[in-house]
């Protein structure tokens, strides 16, 4: 099954924020809807290219028990590659890899997703 999140691609709806917590919560709601279908085994994988891959990666922070796999393609954020080895060359500005700057994006993303409504809290219907 393929779906575009509200306000992206060929979907209806309004984009409420670039990779915002509401958008990521929509991924969880969609996973719940898919898992409840009679043809579903209850396990949902998420994927995407570029922007939608970012959404797929962020959706893992929801800890939705139906989302069991992510296969992002060309997603934008890789703290190790972006901060520690940009272009494949070790940088001293973020060495060692445990330096605070290496986890800043990851912490920000996790905080944004933790603030998202949990699946089922939204009145949104995907049916």
Secondary structure, 3 states (H helix, E strand, C coil): CCCCCCCCCCCCCCCCCCCCHHHHHHHHHHHHHHHCCCCCCCCEEEEEECHHHHHHHHHHHHCCCCEEEEEEECCCCCHHHHHHCHHHCCCHHHCCCCCHHHHHHHHHHHHHHHCCCCCCCCCCCCC
